[in-house]
Amino acid sequence: MRGPKRSQAEIAGFRESRRIAALLGAEVRRARLRRHITQAALGRRIGVVQSRVSEIERGLGSRATLELWVAMGIALDRPLAVSLSRDISAEPADAGHLAVQELVLRLASATGRTATFELPTRPADPRLSIDVGVRDDAYRTLMVVEIWNRLDDLGAAMRRFDLKMAEASALAAARGGDAYAVAGCWVLRDTVANRGLVARYPAILQSRFHGSSVGWVGALVTGGAPPAAAGLAWATGNGSTLFPLRWSRR
């Protein structure tokens, strides 16, 4: 009677273990020969017979114990180093930021605009790239869209934004013809930390971002004219939707 069907992981594990055993076996042979050690002598050092060493060197060591491989590496002054690779299903470290960038790029495409991921404003200094640069030819405007997972240093973020806006203005003027206007918007991920910051420092933020949040969301989502003044907008935590920031009344 046939046994249970092997899983894909078992089949892949069998193939990969044989491949690794062949590579390690060849390394063992090279290391042994460089040290002028016979197979029998190596076998005595690690507690196996000469024929087992021969099998391992020929790539037949996939079922050798981990303990044996470790002992062999020590005996040859080539300690075994083993680790699991990076989790292939793990999200990138900046997954939340990327999700909002992806949203802004998709919205720009849907509204017939040209958008650039990490638009460099000064190619020699990639630190000054704009998270998403959106060019609106109908309104002759370059939109500087900066996305924030968390604002840890508001003053530094504002200074960096000012620098990017200045660089974007120079970039817009350098394209030839009539210069495009430059308008900027911060998109904040809707997190407890960001909501707390907005609640604590409304006067500071409103002094710099007095463009209509409703207007900015409309511009990005439906293709309307972007407000001339810089503005703020929220993005849902999963980066699926933009919605206006509404200031609380005190």
Secondary structure as the mmCIF struct_conf table of DSSP 4:
data_model
#
loop_
_struct_conf.conf_type_id
_struct_conf.id
_struct_conf.beg_label_comp_id
_struct_conf.beg_label_asym_id
_struct_conf.beg_label_seq_id
_struct_conf.end_label_comp_id
_struct_conf.end_label_asym_id
_struct_conf.end_label_seq_id
HELX_LH_PP_P HELX_LH_PP_P1 PRO A 4 SER A 7
HELX_RH_AL_P HELX_RH_AL_P1 GLN A 8 ARG A 34
TURN_TY1_P TURN_TY1_P1 ARG A 35 HIS A 36
HELX_RH_AL_P HELX_RH_AL_P2 GLN A 39 ILE A 46
TURN_TY1_P TURN_TY1_P2 GLY A 47 GLY A 47
HELX_RH_AL_P HELX_RH_AL_P3 GLN A 50 GLU A 57
TURN_TY1_P TURN_TY1_P3 ARG A 58 GLY A 59
TURN_TY1_P TURN_TY1_P4 SER A 62 ARG A 63
BEND BEND1 ALA A 64 ALA A 64
HELX_RH_AL_P HELX_RH_AL_P4 LEU A 66 ALA A 75
TURN_TY1_P TURN_TY1_P5 LEU A 76 ASP A 77
HELX_LH_PP_P HELX_LH_PP_P2 LEU A 84 ARG A 86
TURN_TY1_P TURN_TY1_P6 ILE A 88 SER A 89
HELX_LH_PP_P HELX_LH_PP_P3 ALA A 90 PRO A 92
TURN_TY1_P TURN_TY1_P7 ALA A 93 ASP A 94
HELX_RH_AL_P HELX_RH_AL_P5 ALA A 95 ALA A 110
TURN_TY1_P TURN_TY1_P8 THR A 111 GLY A 112
STRN STRN1 THR A 114 LEU A 119
BEND BEND2 THR A 121 ARG A 122
TURN_TY1_P TURN_TY1_P9 PRO A 123 ALA A 124
HELX_RH_3T_P HELX_RH_3T_P1 PRO A 126 LEU A 128
STRN STRN2 ILE A 130 ASP A 136
TURN_TY1_P TURN_TY1_P10 ASP A 137 ARG A 140
STRN STRN3 THR A 141 TRP A 148
BEND BEND3 ASN A 149 ASN A 149
BEND BEND4 ASP A 152 ASP A 152
HELX_RH_AL_P HELX_RH_AL_P6 LEU A 154 ALA A 173
TURN_TY1_P TURN_TY1_P11 ALA A 174 ARG A 175
BEND BEND5 GLY A 176 ASP A 178
HELX_LH_PP_P HELX_LH_PP_P4 ALA A 179 TYR A 180
STRN STRN4 ALA A 181 ARG A 189
HELX_RH_AL_P HELX_RH_AL_P7 VAL A 192 ARG A 200
HELX_RH_AL_P HELX_RH_AL_P8 PRO A 202 ARG A 208
BEND BEND6 GLY A 211 GLY A 211
HELX_RH_AL_P HELX_RH_AL_P9 SER A 213 THR A 222
HELX_LH_PP_P HELX_LH_PP_P5 ALA A 225 PRO A 227
BEND BEND7 ALA A 228 ALA A 229
STRN STRN5 GLY A 231 ALA A 235
TURN_TY1_P TURN_TY1_P12 GLY A 237 ASN A 238
BEND BEND8 GLY A 239 GLY A 239
STRN STRN6 LEU A 242 PRO A 244
HELX_LH_PP_P HELX_LH_PP_P6 TRP A 247 ARG A 249
#
